[in-house]
């Protein structure tokens, strides 16, 4: 069984969202078998900063859909977009 790495772009609802707290909530929301291999931050505009987690999921887990749904269900998340996907 292989693994897939995906970089996601998680946009908070506003610039006032505490990104450290949001990062912890994202980690806690991960479905079974998925793990975060690091976070980056991207200055978007007007003080808004996006989180860019790299998520590792098993190849047989059906892709990143379950992770996207988990992240979207976290409060204070405006949107989740897949930026890049590849096998590792």
PDB file of N, CA, C and O in Angstrom:
ATOM      1  N   UNK A   1       0.841  -1.170   0.000  1.00  0.00           N
ATOM      2  CA  UNK A   1       0.000   0.000   0.000  1.00  0.00           C
ATOM      3  C   UNK A   1       0.892   1.240   0.000  1.00  0.00           C
ATOM      4  O   UNK A   1       1.797   1.355   0.826  1.00  0.00           O
ATOM      5  N   UNK A   2       0.640   2.159  -0.915  1.00  0.00           N
ATOM      6  CA  UNK A   2       1.411   3.386  -1.005  1.00  0.00           C
ATOM      7  C   UNK A   2       0.750   4.510  -0.233  1.00  0.00           C
ATOM      8  O   UNK A   2      -0.302   4.344   0.384  1.00  0.00           O
ATOM      9  N   UNK A   3       1.403   5.653  -0.290  1.00  0.00           N
ATOM     10  CA  UNK A   3       0.863   6.834   0.383  1.00  0.00           C
ATOM     11  C   UNK A   3       0.829   7.990  -0.590  1.00  0.00           C
ATOM     12  O   UNK A   3       1.585   8.041  -1.560  1.00  0.00           O
ATOM     13  N   UNK A   4      -0.071   8.919  -0.305  1.00  0.00           N
ATOM     14  CA  UNK A   4      -0.244  10.108  -1.126  1.00  0.00           C
ATOM     15  C   UNK A   4       0.007  11.326  -0.241  1.00  0.00           C
ATOM     16  O   UNK A   4      -0.485  11.400   0.885  1.00  0.00           O
ATOM     17  N   UNK A   5       0.772  12.272  -0.761  1.00  0.00           N
ATOM     18  CA  UNK A   5       0.991  13.547  -0.074  1.00  0.00           C
ATOM     19  C   UNK A   5       0.221  14.624  -0.816  1.00  0.00           C
ATOM     20  O   UNK A   5       0.279  14.709  -2.043  1.00  0.00           O
ATOM     21  N   UNK A   6      -0.498  15.443  -0.071  1.00  0.00           N
ATOM     22  CA  UNK A   6      -1.273  16.519  -0.673  1.00  0.00           C
ATOM     23  C   UNK A   6      -1.046  17.801   0.104  1.00  0.00           C
ATOM     24  O   UNK A   6      -1.095  17.811   1.334  1.00  0.00           O
ATOM     25  N   UNK A   7      -0.796  18.885  -0.622  1.00  0.00           N
ATOM     26  CA  UNK A   7      -0.717  20.200   0.015  1.00  0.00           C
ATOM     27  C   UNK A   7      -2.073  20.860  -0.181  1.00  0.00           C
ATOM     28  O   UNK A   7      -2.557  20.995  -1.305  1.00  0.00           O
ATOM     29  N   UNK A   8      -2.676  21.267   0.925  1.00  0.00           N
ATOM     30  CA  UNK A   8      -3.982  21.895   0.903  1.00  0.00           C
ATOM     31  C   UNK A   8      -3.844  23.365   1.286  1.00  0.00           C
ATOM     32  O   UNK A   8      -2.910  23.745   1.991  1.00  0.00           O
ATOM     33  N   UNK A   9      -4.768  24.175   0.822  1.00  0.00           N
ATOM     34  CA  UNK A   9      -4.815  25.580   1.210  1.00  0.00           C
ATOM     35  C   UNK A   9      -6.082  25.781   2.031  1.00  0.00           C
ATOM     36  O   UNK A   9      -7.194  25.649   1.521  1.00  0.00           O
ATOM     37  N   UNK A  10      -5.900  26.101   3.304  1.00  0.00           N
ATOM     38  CA  UNK A  10      -7.017  26.297   4.222  1.00  0.00           C
ATOM     39  C   UNK A  10      -7.132  27.791   4.511  1.00  0.00           C
ATOM     40  O   UNK A  10      -6.235  28.402   5.093  1.00  0.00           O
ATOM     41  N   UNK A  11      -8.261  28.362   4.090  1.00  0.00           N
ATOM     42  CA  UNK A  11      -8.501  29.791   4.300  1.00  0.00           C
ATOM     43  C   UNK A  11      -9.359  29.990   5.551  1.00  0.00           C
ATOM     44  O   UNK A  11     -10.458  29.442   5.640  1.00  0.00           O
ATOM     45  N   UNK A  12      -8.867  30.769   6.517  1.00  0.00           N
ATOM     46  CA  UNK A  12      -9.691  31.081   7.687  1.00  0.00           C
ATOM     47  C   UNK A  12     -10.781  32.083   7.316  1.00  0.00           C
ATOM     48  O   UNK A  12     -10.700  32.753   6.286  1.00  0.00           O
ATOM     49  N   UNK A  13     -11.806  32.177   8.174  1.00  0.00           N
ATOM     50  CA  UNK A  13     -12.921  33.088   7.904  1.00  0.00           C
ATOM     51  C   UNK A  13     -12.524  34.551   7.912  1.00  0.00           C
ATOM     52  O   UNK A  13     -13.107  35.363   7.193  1.00  0.00           O
ATOM     53  N   UNK A  14     -11.518  34.892   8.736  1.00  0.00           N
ATOM     54  CA  UNK A  14     -11.129  36.297   8.831  1.00  0.00           C
ATOM     55  C   UNK A  14      -9.683  36.405   9.309  1.00  0.00           C
ATOM     56  O   UNK A  14      -9.108  35.422   9.777  1.00  0.00           O
ATOM     57  N   UNK A  15      -9.094  37.598   9.191  1.00  0.00           N
ATOM     58  CA  UNK A  15      -7.727  37.799   9.678  1.00  0.00           C
ATOM     59  C   UNK A  15      -7.607  37.670  11.203  1.00  0.00           C
ATOM     60  O   UNK A  15      -6.505  37.487  11.720  1.00  0.00           O
ATOM     61  N   UNK A  16      -8.727  37.764  11.921  1.00  0.00           N
ATOM     62  CA  UNK A  16      -8.707  37.694  13.381  1.00  0.00           C
ATOM     63  C   UNK A  16      -8.582  36.267  13.915  1.00  0.00           C
ATOM     64  O   UNK A  16      -8.367  36.085  15.113  1.00  0.00           O
ATOM     65  N   UNK A  17      -8.712  35.254  13.062  1.00  0.00           N
ATOM     66  CA  UNK A  17      -8.632  33.856  13.510  1.00  0.00           C
ATOM     67  C   UNK A  17      -7.214  33.563  13.983  1.00  0.00           C
ATOM     68  O   UNK A  17      -6.247  33.854  13.279  1.00  0.00           O
ATOM     69  N   UNK A  18      -7.091  32.985  15.181  1.00  0.00           N
ATOM     70  CA  UNK A  18      -5.793  32.587  15.724  1.00  0.00           C
ATOM     71  C   UNK A  18      -5.310  31.350  14.951  1.00  0.00           C
ATOM     72  O   UNK A  18      -5.885  30.269  15.080  1.00  0.00           O
ATOM     73  N   UNK A  19      -4.270  31.517  14.162  1.00  0.00           N
ATOM     74  CA  UNK A  19      -3.810  30.433  13.287  1.00  0.00           C
ATOM     75  C   UNK A  19      -3.211  29.261  14.061  1.00  0.00           C
ATOM     76  O   UNK A  19      -3.297  28.121  13.605  1.00  0.00           O
ATOM     77  N   UNK A  20      -2.610  29.515  15.217  1.00  0.00           N
ATOM     78  CA  UNK A  20      -2.082  28.412  16.022  1.00  0.00           C
ATOM     79  C   UNK A  20      -3.215  27.529  16.535  1.00  0.00           C
ATOM     80  O   UNK A  20      -3.108  26.303  16.508  1.00  0.00           O
ATOM     81  N   UNK A  21      -4.302  28.149  17.004  1.00  0.00           N
ATOM     82  CA  UNK A  21      -5.467  27.372  17.455  1.00  0.00           C
ATOM     83  C   UNK A  21      -6.106  26.624  16.290  1.00  0.00           C
ATOM     84  O   UNK A  21      -6.481  25.459  16.419  1.00  0.00           O
ATOM     85  N   UNK A  22      -6.225  27.302  15.158  1.00  0.00           N
ATOM     86  CA  UNK A  22      -6.818  26.665  13.986  1.00  0.00           C
ATOM     87  C   UNK A  22      -5.976  25.474  13.535  1.00  0.00           C
ATOM     88  O   UNK A  22      -6.518  24.438  13.151  1.00  0.00           O
ATOM     89  N   UNK A  23      -4.683  25.617  13.581  1.00  0.00           N
ATOM     90  CA  UNK A  23      -3.781  24.528  13.199  1.00  0.00           C
ATOM     91  C   UNK A  23      -4.012  23.308  14.098  1.00  0.00           C
ATOM     92  O   UNK A  23      -4.058  22.182  13.602  1.00  0.00           O
ATOM     93  N   UNK A  24      -4.156  23.513  15.394  1.00  0.00           N
ATOM     94  CA  UNK A  24      -4.420  22.408  16.322  1.00  0.00           C
ATOM     95  C   UNK A  24      -5.761  21.753  16.018  1.00  0.00           C
ATOM     96  O   UNK A  24      -5.877  20.528  16.042  1.00  0.00           O
ATOM     97  N   UNK A  25      -6.775  22.569  15.730  1.00  0.00           N
ATOM     98  CA  UNK A  25      -8.093  22.025  15.411  1.00  0.00           C
ATOM     99  C   UNK A  25      -8.049  21.183  14.138  1.00  0.00           C
ATOM    100  O   UNK A  25      -8.699  20.140  14.061  1.00  0.00           O
ATOM    101  N   UNK A  26      -7.293  21.626  13.146  1.00  0.00           N
ATOM    102  CA  UNK A  26      -7.157  20.850  11.914  1.00  0.00           C
ATOM    103  C   UNK A  26      -6.501  19.508  12.195  1.00  0.00           C
ATOM    104  O   UNK A  26      -6.946  18.478  11.687  1.00  0.00           O
ATOM    105  N   UNK A  27      -5.439  19.514  13.007  1.00  0.00           N
ATOM    106  CA  UNK A  27      -4.756  18.266  13.358  1.00  0.00           C
ATOM    107  C   UNK A  27      -5.703  17.315  14.080  1.00  0.00           C
ATOM    108  O   UNK A  27      -5.691  16.111  13.823  1.00  0.00           O
ATOM    109  N   UNK A  28      -6.527  17.854  14.988  1.00  0.00           N
ATOM    110  CA  UNK A  28      -7.466  17.027  15.753  1.00  0.00           C
ATOM    111  C   UNK A  28      -8.597  16.475  14.888  1.00  0.00           C
ATOM    112  O   UNK A  28      -9.191  15.454  15.234  1.00  0.00           O
ATOM    113  N   UNK A  29      -8.901  17.130  13.773  1.00  0.00           N
ATOM    114  CA  UNK A  29     -10.030  16.713  12.931  1.00  0.00           C
ATOM    115  C   UNK A  29      -9.671  15.639  11.914  1.00  0.00           C
ATOM    116  O   UNK A  29     -10.557  15.109  11.242  1.00  0.00           O
ATOM    117  N   UNK A  30      -8.396  15.310  11.788  1.00  0.00           N
ATOM    118  CA  UNK A  30      -7.959  14.372  10.746  1.00  0.00           C
ATOM    119  C   UNK A  30      -8.651  13.016  10.862  1.00  0.00           C
ATOM    120  O   UNK A  30      -8.817  12.495  11.965  1.00  0.00           O
ATOM    121  N   UNK A  31      -9.056  12.443   9.729  1.00  0.00           N
ATOM    122  CA  UNK A  31      -9.617  11.095   9.758  1.00  0.00           C
ATOM    123  C   UNK A  31      -8.525  10.063  10.059  1.00  0.00           C
ATOM    124  O   UNK A  31      -7.334  10.340   9.919  1.00  0.00           O
ATOM    125  N   UNK A  32      -8.949   8.894  10.466  1.00  0.00           N
ATOM    126  CA  UNK A  32      -8.014   7.820  10.803  1.00  0.00           C
ATOM    127  C   UNK A  32      -7.115   7.493   9.614  1.00  0.00           C
ATOM    128  O   UNK A  32      -7.581   7.394   8.479  1.00  0.00           O
ATOM    129  N   UNK A  33      -5.827   7.327   9.885  1.00  0.00           N
ATOM    130  CA  UNK A  33      -4.865   6.978   8.846  1.00  0.00           C
ATOM    131  C   UNK A  33      -4.179   8.168   8.204  1.00  0.00           C
ATOM    132  O   UNK A  33      -3.163   8.001   7.529  1.00  0.00           O
ATOM    133  N   UNK A  34      -4.709   9.359   8.397  1.00  0.00           N
ATOM    134  CA  UNK A  34      -4.109  10.568   7.815  1.00  0.00           C
ATOM    135  C   UNK A  34      -3.240  11.246   8.865  1.00  0.00           C
ATOM    136  O   UNK A  34      -3.507  11.156  10.064  1.00  0.00           O
ATOM    137  N   UNK A  35      -2.193  11.926   8.397  1.00  0.00           N
ATOM    138  CA  UNK A  35      -1.360  12.702   9.313  1.00  0.00           C
ATOM    139  C   UNK A  35      -0.844  13.937   8.586  1.00  0.00           C
ATOM    140  O   UNK A  35      -0.741  13.964   7.360  1.00  0.00           O
ATOM    141  N   UNK A  36      -0.529  14.944   9.365  1.00  0.00           N
ATOM    142  CA  UNK A  36       0.007  16.185   8.811  1.00  0.00           C
ATOM    143  C   UNK A  36       1.518  16.136   8.907  1.00  0.00           C
ATOM    144  O   UNK A  36       2.082  15.826   9.956  1.00  0.00           O
ATOM    145  N   UNK A  37       2.159  16.445   7.799  1.00  0.00           N
ATOM    146  CA  UNK A  37       3.619  16.397   7.722  1.00  0.00           C
ATOM    147  C   UNK A  37       4.224  17.801   7.743  1.00  0.00           C
ATOM    148  O   UNK A  37       5.355  17.992   7.296  1.00  0.00           O
ATOM    149  N   UNK A  38       3.496  18.767   8.248  1.00  0.00           N
ATOM    150  CA  UNK A  38       4.014  20.122   8.342  1.00  0.00           C
ATOM    151  C   UNK A  38       3.032  21.149   7.822  1.00  0.00           C
ATOM    152  O   UNK A  38       2.141  20.850   7.028  1.00  0.00           O
ATOM    153  N   UNK A  39       3.224  22.380   8.299  1.00  0.00           N
ATOM    154  CA  UNK A  39       2.389  23.512   7.895  1.00  0.00           C
ATOM    155  C   UNK A  39       3.275  24.615   7.347  1.00  0.00           C
ATOM    156  O   UNK A  39       4.397  24.817   7.811  1.00  0.00           O
ATOM    157  N   UNK A  40       2.765  25.317   6.367  1.00  0.00           N
ATOM    158  CA  UNK A  40       3.346  26.568   5.907  1.00  0.00           C
ATOM    159  C   UNK A  40       2.251  27.616   6.026  1.00  0.00           C
ATOM    160  O   UNK A  40       1.074  27.286   6.175  1.00  0.00           O
ATOM    161  N   UNK A  41       2.644  28.863   5.959  1.00  0.00           N
ATOM    162  CA  UNK A  41       1.665  29.953   5.982  1.00  0.00           C
ATOM    163  C   UNK A  41       1.894  30.836   4.768  1.00  0.00           C
ATOM    164  O   UNK A  41       3.031  31.081   4.365  1.00  0.00           O
ATOM    165  N   UNK A  42       0.796  31.310   4.193  1.00  0.00           N
ATOM    166  CA  UNK A  42       0.853  32.115   2.984  1.00  0.00           C
ATOM    167  C   UNK A  42       0.071  33.409   3.197  1.00  0.00           C
ATOM    168  O   UNK A  42      -1.141  33.375   3.413  1.00  0.00           O
ATOM    169  N   UNK A  43       0.760  34.547   3.137  1.00  0.00           N
ATOM    170  CA  UNK A  43       0.093  35.839   3.237  1.00  0.00           C
ATOM    171  C   UNK A  43      -0.745  36.035   1.977  1.00  0.00           C
ATOM    172  O   UNK A  43      -0.217  36.050   0.865  1.00  0.00           O
ATOM    173  N   UNK A  44      -2.055  36.185   2.163  1.00  0.00           N
ATOM    174  CA  UNK A  44      -2.961  36.307   1.025  1.00  0.00           C
ATOM    175  C   UNK A  44      -3.182  37.782   0.684  1.00  0.00           C
ATOM    176  O   UNK A  44      -2.761  38.248  -0.375  1.00  0.00           O
ATOM    177  N   UNK A  45      -3.837  38.508   1.578  1.00  0.00           N
ATOM    178  CA  UNK A  45      -4.085  39.939   1.362  1.00  0.00           C
ATOM    179  C   UNK A  45      -4.745  40.536   2.593  1.00  0.00           C
ATOM    180  O   UNK A  45      -5.475  39.855   3.312  1.00  0.00           O
ATOM    181  N   UNK A  46      -4.481  41.820   2.831  1.00  0.00           N
ATOM    182  CA  UNK A  46      -5.155  42.569   3.879  1.00  0.00           C
ATOM    183  C   UNK A  46      -5.090  41.877   5.239  1.00  0.00           C
ATOM    184  O   UNK A  46      -6.067  41.896   5.988  1.00  0.00           O
ATOM    185  N   UNK A  47      -3.954  41.270   5.564  1.00  0.00           N
ATOM    186  CA  UNK A  47      -3.773  40.609   6.854  1.00  0.00           C
ATOM    187  C   UNK A  47      -4.272  39.180   6.917  1.00  0.00           C
ATOM    188  O   UNK A  47      -4.092  38.503   7.929  1.00  0.00           O
ATOM    189  N   UNK A  48      -4.892  38.715   5.856  1.00  0.00           N
ATOM    190  CA  UNK A  48      -5.394  37.341   5.834  1.00  0.00           C
ATOM    191  C   UNK A  48      -4.251  36.391   5.490  1.00  0.00           C
ATOM    192  O   UNK A  48      -3.519  36.607   4.524  1.00  0.00           O
ATOM    193  N   UNK A  49      -4.108  35.338   6.292  1.00  0.00           N
ATOM    194  CA  UNK A  49      -3.040  34.356   6.099  1.00  0.00           C
ATOM    195  C   UNK A  49      -3.672  32.980   5.964  1.00  0.00           C
ATOM    196  O   UNK A  49      -4.480  32.578   6.801  1.00  0.00           O
ATOM    197  N   UNK A  50      -3.303  32.257   4.910  1.00  0.00           N
ATOM    198  CA  UNK A  50      -3.797  30.899   4.689  1.00  0.00           C
ATOM    199  C   UNK A  50      -2.823  29.902   5.306  1.00  0.00           C
ATOM    200  O   UNK A  50      -1.613  30.127   5.326  1.00  0.00           O
ATOM    201  N   UNK A  51      -3.370  28.796   5.809  1.00  0.00           N
ATOM    202  CA  UNK A  51      -2.541  27.679   6.264  1.00  0.00           C
ATOM    203  C   UNK A  51      -2.379  26.706   5.112  1.00  0.00           C
ATOM    204  O   UNK A  51      -3.334  26.429   4.386  1.00  0.00           O
ATOM    205  N   UNK A  52      -1.166  26.183   4.942  1.00  0.00           N
ATOM    206  CA  UNK A  52      -0.882  25.221   3.875  1.00  0.00           C
ATOM    207  C   UNK A  52      -0.333  23.940   4.488  1.00  0.00           C
ATOM    208  O   UNK A  52       0.881  23.733   4.507  1.00  0.00           O
ATOM    209  N   UNK A  53      -1.224  23.070   4.996  1.00  0.00           N
ATOM    210  CA  UNK A  53      -0.744  21.811   5.554  1.00  0.00           C
ATOM    211  C   UNK A  53      -0.420  20.808   4.446  1.00  0.00           C
ATOM    212  O   UNK A  53      -1.104  20.747   3.424  1.00  0.00           O
ATOM    213  N   UNK A  54       0.629  20.030   4.668  1.00  0.00           N
ATOM    214  CA  UNK A  54       0.916  18.883   3.806  1.00  0.00           C
ATOM    215  C   UNK A  54       0.397  17.651   4.539  1.00  0.00           C
ATOM    216  O   UNK A  54       0.841  17.342   5.645  1.00  0.00           O
ATOM    217  N   UNK A  55      -0.538  16.957   3.918  1.00  0.00           N
ATOM    218  CA  UNK A  55      -1.213  15.835   4.547  1.00  0.00           C
ATOM    219  C   UNK A  55      -0.801  14.543   3.850  1.00  0.00           C
ATOM    220  O   UNK A  55      -0.765  14.473   2.621  1.00  0.00           O
ATOM    221  N   UNK A  56      -0.491  13.521   4.649  1.00  0.00           N
ATOM    222  CA  UNK A  56      -0.155  12.194   4.134  1.00  0.00           C
ATOM    223  C   UNK A  56      -1.345  11.277   4.392  1.00  0.00           C
ATOM    224  O   UNK A  56      -1.793  11.141   5.530  1.00  0.00           O
ATOM    225  N   UNK A  57      -1.856  10.649   3.335  1.00  0.00           N
ATOM    226  CA  UNK A  57      -2.973   9.706   3.472  1.00  0.00           C
ATOM    227  C   UNK A  57      -2.621   8.406   2.761  1.00  0.00           C
ATOM    228  O   UNK A  57      -1.884   8.420   1.775  1.00  0.00           O
ATOM    229  N   UNK A  58      -3.147   7.273   3.255  1.00  0.00           N
ATOM    230  CA  UNK A  58      -2.929   6.005   2.555  1.00  0.00           C
ATOM    231  C   UNK A  58      -3.552   6.056   1.160  1.00  0.00           C
ATOM    232  O   UNK A  58      -4.592   6.681   0.951  1.00  0.00           O
ATOM    233  N   UNK A  59      -2.903   5.395   0.227  1.00  0.00           N
ATOM    234  CA  UNK A  59      -3.361   5.380  -1.169  1.00  0.00           C
ATOM    235  C   UNK A  59      -4.768   4.804  -1.302  1.00  0.00           C
ATOM    236  O   UNK A  59      -5.532   5.223  -2.172  1.00  0.00           O
ATOM    237  N   UNK A  60      -5.109   3.855  -0.450  1.00  0.00           N
ATOM    238  CA  UNK A  60      -6.412   3.200  -0.550  1.00  0.00           C
ATOM    239  C   UNK A  60      -7.507   3.934   0.232  1.00  0.00           C
ATOM    240  O   UNK A  60      -8.616   3.418   0.372  1.00  0.00           O
ATOM    241  N   UNK A  61      -7.207   5.123   0.738  1.00  0.00           N
ATOM    242  CA  UNK A  61      -8.175   5.884   1.541  1.00  0.00           C
ATOM    243  C   UNK A  61      -9.145   6.689   0.681  1.00  0.00           C
ATOM    244  O   UNK A  61     -10.010   7.383   1.215  1.00  0.00           O
ATOM    245  N   UNK A  62      -9.016   6.609  -0.633  1.00  0.00           N
ATOM    246  CA  UNK A  62      -9.935   7.330  -1.506  1.00  0.00           C
ATOM    247  C   UNK A  62      -9.526   8.764  -1.767  1.00  0.00           C
ATOM    248  O   UNK A  62     -10.373   9.608  -2.059  1.00  0.00           O
ATOM    249  N   UNK A  63      -8.253   9.048  -1.668  1.00  0.00           N
ATOM    250  CA  UNK A  63      -7.762  10.394  -1.952  1.00  0.00           C
ATOM    251  C   UNK A  63      -7.900  11.321  -0.763  1.00  0.00           C
ATOM    252  O   UNK A  63      -7.935  10.885   0.387  1.00  0.00           O
ATOM    253  N   UNK A  64      -7.977  12.592  -1.058  1.00  0.00           N
ATOM    254  CA  UNK A  64      -7.974  13.610  -0.008  1.00  0.00           C
ATOM    255  C   UNK A  64      -9.376  14.058   0.400  1.00  0.00           C
ATOM    256  O   UNK A  64      -9.522  14.947   1.238  1.00  0.00           O
ATOM    257  N   UNK A  65     -10.392  13.457  -0.178  1.00  0.00           N
ATOM    258  CA  UNK A  65     -11.760  13.902   0.059  1.00  0.00           C
ATOM    259  C   UNK A  65     -12.139  13.896   1.541  1.00  0.00           C
ATOM    260  O   UNK A  65     -12.751  14.849   2.023  1.00  0.00           O
ATOM    261  N   UNK A  66     -11.784  12.834   2.267  1.00  0.00           N
ATOM    262  CA  UNK A  66     -12.144  12.756   3.684  1.00  0.00           C
ATOM    263  C   UNK A  66     -11.420  13.836   4.496  1.00  0.00           C
ATOM    264  O   UNK A  66     -11.984  14.374   5.449  1.00  0.00           O
ATOM    265  N   UNK A  67     -10.184  14.152   4.128  1.00  0.00           N
ATOM    266  CA  UNK A  67      -9.440  15.207   4.819  1.00  0.00           C
ATOM    267  C   UNK A  67     -10.063  16.562   4.515  1.00  0.00           C
ATOM    268  O   UNK A  67     -10.225  17.387   5.415  1.00  0.00           O
ATOM    269  N   UNK A  68     -10.414  16.797   3.258  1.00  0.00           N
ATOM    270  CA  UNK A  68     -11.053  18.063   2.887  1.00  0.00           C
ATOM    271  C   UNK A  68     -12.353  18.259   3.664  1.00  0.00           C
ATOM    272  O   UNK A  68     -12.618  19.351   4.168  1.00  0.00           O
ATOM    273  N   UNK A  69     -13.159  17.210   3.761  1.00  0.00           N
ATOM    274  CA  UNK A  69     -14.421  17.293   4.497  1.00  0.00           C
ATOM    275  C   UNK A  69     -14.176  17.566   5.978  1.00  0.00           C
ATOM    276  O   UNK A  69     -14.882  18.366   6.591  1.00  0.00           O
ATOM    277  N   UNK A  70     -13.167  16.897   6.553  1.00  0.00           N
ATOM    278  CA  UNK A  70     -12.848  17.099   7.972  1.00  0.00           C
ATOM    279  C   UNK A  70     -12.408  18.543   8.220  1.00  0.00           C
ATOM    280  O   UNK A  70     -12.848  19.165   9.186  1.00  0.00           O
ATOM    281  N   UNK A  71     -11.552  19.074   7.362  1.00  0.00           N
ATOM    282  CA  UNK A  71     -11.068  20.440   7.525  1.00  0.00           C
ATOM    283  C   UNK A  71     -12.203  21.448   7.334  1.00  0.00           C
ATOM    284  O   UNK A  71     -12.268  22.446   8.052  1.00  0.00           O
ATOM    285  N   UNK A  72     -13.088  21.199   6.384  1.00  0.00           N
ATOM    286  CA  UNK A  72     -14.209  22.103   6.126  1.00  0.00           C
ATOM    287  C   UNK A  72     -15.161  22.149   7.318  1.00  0.00           C
ATOM    288  O   UNK A  72     -15.793  23.175   7.567  1.00  0.00           O
ATOM    289  N   UNK A  73     -15.268  21.043   8.054  1.00  0.00           N
ATOM    290  CA  UNK A  73     -16.181  20.989   9.195  1.00  0.00           C
ATOM    291  C   UNK A  73     -15.642  21.736  10.422  1.00  0.00           C
ATOM    292  O   UNK A  73     -16.385  21.982  11.373  1.00  0.00           O
ATOM    293  N   UNK A  74     -14.372  22.091  10.402  1.00  0.00           N
ATOM    294  CA  UNK A  74     -13.776  22.841  11.521  1.00  0.00           C
ATOM    295  C   UNK A  74     -14.319  24.268  11.507  1.00  0.00           C
ATOM    296  O   UNK A  74     -14.357  24.919  10.463  1.00  0.00           O
ATOM    297  N   UNK A  75     -14.731  24.738  12.664  1.00  0.00           N
ATOM    298  CA  UNK A  75     -15.218  26.108  12.763  1.00  0.00           C
ATOM    299  C   UNK A  75     -14.128  27.095  12.377  1.00  0.00           C
ATOM    300  O   UNK A  75     -12.944  26.834  12.587  1.00  0.00           O
ATOM    301  N   UNK A  76     -14.521  28.206  11.825  1.00  0.00           N
ATOM    302  CA  UNK A  76     -13.623  29.296  11.430  1.00  0.00           C
ATOM    303  C   UNK A  76     -12.848  29.003  10.147  1.00  0.00           C
ATOM    304  O   UNK A  76     -11.935  29.755   9.805  1.00  0.00           O
ATOM    305  N   UNK A  77     -13.186  27.937   9.429  1.00  0.00           N
ATOM    306  CA  UNK A  77     -12.570  27.652   8.127  1.00  0.00           C
ATOM    307  C   UNK A  77     -13.534  28.107   7.038  1.00  0.00           C
ATOM    308  O   UNK A  77     -14.687  27.676   6.993  1.00  0.00           O
ATOM    309  N   UNK A  78     -13.049  28.980   6.164  1.00  0.00           N
ATOM    310  CA  UNK A  78     -13.866  29.487   5.061  1.00  0.00           C
ATOM    311  C   UNK A  78     -13.866  28.515   3.888  1.00  0.00           C
ATOM    312  O   UNK A  78     -14.920  28.219   3.326  1.00  0.00           O
ATOM    313  N   UNK A  79     -12.674  28.011   3.512  1.00  0.00           N
ATOM    314  CA  UNK A  79     -12.585  27.111   2.368  1.00  0.00           C
ATOM    315  C   UNK A  79     -11.336  26.239   2.465  1.00  0.00           C
ATOM    316  O   UNK A  79     -10.378  26.563   3.167  1.00  0.00           O
ATOM    317  N   UNK A  80     -11.379  25.123   1.737  1.00  0.00           N
ATOM    318  CA  UNK A  80     -10.261  24.186   1.650  1.00  0.00           C
ATOM    319  C   UNK A  80     -10.069  23.833   0.185  1.00  0.00           C
ATOM    320  O   UNK A  80     -11.010  23.385  -0.470  1.00  0.00           O
ATOM    321  N   UNK A  81      -8.864  24.029  -0.339  1.00  0.00           N
ATOM    322  CA  UNK A  81      -8.569  23.705  -1.731  1.00  0.00           C
ATOM    323  C   UNK A  81      -7.312  22.852  -1.799  1.00  0.00           C
ATOM    324  O   UNK A  81      -6.361  23.076  -1.051  1.00  0.00           O
ATOM    325  N   UNK A  82      -7.310  21.870  -2.699  1.00  0.00           N
ATOM    326  CA  UNK A  82      -6.130  21.049  -2.922  1.00  0.00           C
ATOM    327  C   UNK A  82      -5.200  21.810  -3.867  1.00  0.00           C
ATOM    328  O   UNK A  82      -5.610  22.217  -4.955  1.00  0.00           O
ATOM    329  N   UNK A  83      -3.957  21.998  -3.451  1.00  0.00           N
ATOM    330  CA  UNK A  83      -2.977  22.716  -4.258  1.00  0.00           C
ATOM    331  C   UNK A  83      -2.100  21.775  -5.086  1.00  0.00           C
ATOM    332  O   UNK A  83      -1.754  22.070  -6.230  1.00  0.00           O
ATOM    333  N   UNK A  84      -1.749  20.635  -4.482  1.00  0.00           N
ATOM    334  CA  UNK A  84      -0.794  19.733  -5.131  1.00  0.00           C
ATOM    335  C   UNK A  84      -0.970  18.339  -4.535  1.00  0.00           C
ATOM    336  O   UNK A  84      -1.174  18.201  -3.329  1.00  0.00           O
ATOM    337  N   UNK A  85      -0.893  17.303  -5.375  1.00  0.00           N
ATOM    338  CA  UNK A  85      -1.003  15.915  -4.913  1.00  0.00           C
ATOM    339  C   UNK A  85       0.043  15.074  -5.615  1.00  0.00           C
ATOM    340  O   UNK A  85       0.303  15.252  -6.805  1.00  0.00           O
ATOM    341  N   UNK A  86       0.644  14.155  -4.871  1.00  0.00           N
ATOM    342  CA  UNK A  86       1.625  13.248  -5.473  1.00  0.00           C
ATOM    343  C   UNK A  86       1.825  12.014  -4.611  1.00  0.00           C
ATOM    344  O   UNK A  86       1.541  12.026  -3.414  1.00  0.00           O
ATOM    345  N   UNK A  87       2.309  10.966  -5.220  1.00  0.00           N
ATOM    346  CA  UNK A  87       2.615   9.730  -4.479  1.00  0.00           C
ATOM    347  C   UNK A  87       3.972   9.858  -3.822  1.00  0.00           C
ATOM    348  O   UNK A  87       4.875  10.528  -4.323  1.00  0.00           O
ATOM    349  N   UNK A  88       4.088   9.186  -2.665  1.00  0.00           N
ATOM    350  CA  UNK A  88       5.388   9.150  -1.988  1.00  0.00           C
ATOM    351  C   UNK A  88       5.788   7.716  -1.734  1.00  0.00           C
ATOM    352  O   UNK A  88       6.853   7.462  -1.171  1.00  0.00           O
TER     353      UNK A  88
END
